[in-house]
Amino acid sequence: MVFVQERKEQALKDGVFPSTLVVKLGGSALAEVPDSWFAALARLARAGVRLVLVHGGGKAIDTWLEALGGTPKSIGGLRVTDESTIPLVEMVLSGLVNKELVRHLARFGISAVGLSGADGELLKVRRHPNPSLGRVGHVVRVSLAPLEALWAAGFVPVLSPVSVGEDGEAYNVNADEAAGAIAEALGAPVVLATDVPGILAGGRLLSELTPEDVRALGASGVLKGGMLPKVEAALRALAGGAPWAVILSGRDPDALTALLAGEAVGTRILPEAVCSESPYPKAGEGR
């Protein structure tokens, strides 16, 4: 076991990393993300990788909402955000969670700047077509200028997904969608952290999928709830030219290090042409 861990760490040190990487951290980043993830992110930053960290904060929102007498609700994996809830969502995500994450990154030597999708109109959104969701937005435009300015100054952007609508108002955006839209605009790979090992079918992990596989799983009902925005984000990234997208456990301390070391971890979604030549287990084979 010690040898395996040493091999992973050496591979991480010697690894050839993507020039740009989008990472979506779990909904309660500091409570659920192991320190080993932050150490791996620090290694990437020192190697010159242009990182974008996108975070959620669902549990923190639930805690504050319930303390104020509200009841959390979701539809299809998306949080219902009515007019009275959007100020709370913005305060918790763009304030509390975002700044806690920035401070924590500093402990690992990562110079980060926290911002939201509204800053510099980084994420411009349109109200979600389902009126029952309330003030929830769908990303229709990404401005890369704020990210490029921060990278040029040597900072890692840490993004709250609260964004600005075409009407100038604040909208809640699912963090997976925000990450997928940014990865699409950059043509960069995206890592989507969640609370399960990846996409499961019949209790078995599907290690590698094509977009066609993902659509088939969606049609069969295998994909549901919070996994839906994750696979949609992955497909969006691939549509923009990303070479891969991975859905993996944000609670596994070794997951990010293993991924960066080139190991098969989580569910990797690849373009059809690449998937046929990949060394990773194919859909349905599990691990």
N, C-alpha and C positions, 0 to 999 in steps of 0.2 A: 504493500500500500504506500509506504514511504517513497519507494522507487518510482511508482506511478505518479505521485504528486510532484516529485522532483523533475520527472520527465515533462510533465505539463508546464511547470514553471519555466523550464529551459526552453521549451517550444514557444512559450509566450515571449520570452526574451529575444529569441531568434526569429520570430515569426515575421512574415510579410503581410502587412495589414492593408486594408482598403484605405485609399486616400481620404475618404469621407465616410462617416458611419452615423446613422441615426439610431438612437437607443431609446425605447420607451420603457420607463421604469414603472413598477407596479403602483397601484392606487394609493398605498401608504408607504411611500418610498423608504423612509428611515426606519419604520417598524418592521418591514418585511425584506428589504434588500440587504444581503450579507455584506460585511465590510470587504470581503474578497472581491466583490463586484467593483467597489469603488477603487480598490487597489489596481484592478485590471484596467479600469477606465483611466486612471492616472498614468499607467504604462502607455496606453494609446496616445494620450495627450502629449506625453514626453516624446513619443515617436513621431509627432507631427501630424497625427491623424486629425482631421477636422471633425470634431464631434458635435452632435446636436443631441442634447438630452431632453426628452419630453416626459412629463410626469402627469399622473392623475392625482387622485386624492379622495377617492370615493368614501372610504371609511371615515376620514376626517370630516367630510361634509355631512355624512350620516350622523356622526356624533353631535355636531353643532346643531343640525336641523332638529334632531330629537330633543336636545336640551332646550330648544325654543318652542317645543310643542308640535313640531312638524312630523310628517311621516314620509320616509324615502319611498319613491316609486320608480319603476323602470319599465320600459317597453322595448322588447327586442334587444336587450343589452344596453339600451341608452337611457340615461337618467331623465325623468320628467322634471323639467325646470320651468316653473311658472313665474309670473311677474314678481311675486313676493320672494321667490327663492334665488333668483339670479344675483341679487346683491350679496347674499351669503356665499354662494358658490364662488363669486369673484374674490371676495375677501379671503376665503379659506385657501383657494388654489393659488391665486396670484400673490397673496400676501403670506399667510402662515406657512403653507407647505413649500412654496417656491423658495422662500428665504431660509427655511430650515435646511433645505437640500443644498443651497448655495454654501451655507456655513459648514455643512458636513463635508462637502467636497473640498473645502479649503483645508480641512484636517489631513487630507491625502495629497496636498500640494497642487490641487487643481484650482487655477484661477478662473472662477466662473462668474457670469453675470446673469441674473435672473430677469426674465421678461415674460410677457404674455403675447398671445397671438394678436392682441390689439396694438402692441408697440410697433411703430413703423408700418402699421397695417400689414404685418407679416402674414397673418392669415385673414383673408377676407371671406366672409361666409354669407350664405343665403339661408333663410329660415327653413328648417326641415319640413318636407311636404306633409308630414303627419302632424296635424294641429294639436293632437293630444300630448305631444312632447313639450309644447310651450316654447320657451326661449332656447331652443336647441338649434345649432347651426350646422350646415353642411359646407365644407370648404370648397370654394369655387376659384380662389386665386391665392397664390403664394408669392410673396415678395422676398427675394433672397438678400436684398440689400442689408437689412439689419444683421443677418448671420455673417455675411461677408465682412462687414465692418468690425464685428467682434472678433472673428478669426484673424483679421489683419492686425488687430491690436493685441493678439495673443490670449484671448479669452475663450472659454467654452460656454456657449449659450445654453441656458437651462430654461425650458419653455413651459409655462402654464398654458393649457389649451383654451382658456377663455379668450374669445376673439371678437372682432368687430364686424357687424352686419352691414349690408348694403344701405341700411337705413341709419347707420352710425351708432346703433345701440350695441350693448354687450350681449354676446351669445355664448352659451356653454357648448363646447365641442368635445366629443369623445376623444380621449388622449390617443387611442389607437388610430383613429381617423387623422388626427393632426400629424402624428408621426408618419403615417402612410403618405399623406399629401406632401409633406416636406421631402420625404425620400423620393417621391415621384418627381418633384421639381428639380431635385439634385441628381436624379439618376443613380442614387446611392443605395447600398444595402441597408436593411432595417432589421433590428432585433426587437421583438415584441415580448416583453416579460409578462408572465401571467402566474396563476397559482396552481397550474397543473403542468405536467412534463411536456405537453405539446397537444397536438390533435389526437384524440383517442377514438377508436372505433371498436366496440365490443371489449373495452378494457385494454386494448393493445395500442401502443404508440405507433403512429404512422410516421416513419422517419423521413420520408421524402415524397413530395407530391408535386404534380404539375398544376397549373391553373385549371386544366380540364378536370383533373381529379377533385380539386377543391369544389368546383361547381357541381360535380356529381354528388359529392358528400352533402352539399347544401340541399340539393334536390331530394336526397333520400332522408333528410331530417337528422343526420348525424351531427351537423353543426347547429348549435342553438345558443341562446342567451349571450353571455359575454364573449363567446368565441366568434360570433358573427362579425362584429366590427374589427376583430383582429384579422380574420381571413380577408375581409374587404380591404383593409389597410395593406396587407401583403400583396394582394392582386393589383392594387393601385400603384404601389411602388414598382412592381414588375412592369406594369404598363408604361411607366415613365423611363424604363431602361435599366432599372436596378438589376444587378446580376443574381441576387438572391434575397430572400426574406426568411427569417427564422422566428418561430414561436416556441418559447421554452420557459422553463420554470424560473421565476425570479427569486424563489426561495432556496434553490439549490446553490450552495456556495461555490461549487465547481463548474456550474453550467457555462458562464461567460468565458472563463479561462479555457475550458475544454473547447468551446466553439472557436476561440481565437487561435488555439493550437491545432486546428484543423480536424478535430474529432467530430463524429456524428453525434449530435445532441439536439434534443427537441425535435420539432418538425420543420424541415427545410423545404421551402417552396421555391422551385426553380423554373425558369422558362423551359418550354417543352424540348427544345433542341439540346439544351445543356443537361437536362434531367436524364436523358437516355444514355449519357456517357458518364454519369456520376458514380463514384464508388460507394455512395451511401445506400442503405437498404431502401427498397422501393415501397410504395404505398401498399399496405396490406401485409407486409412481412413482419412489421413490429421490430422490436430490438431484443 
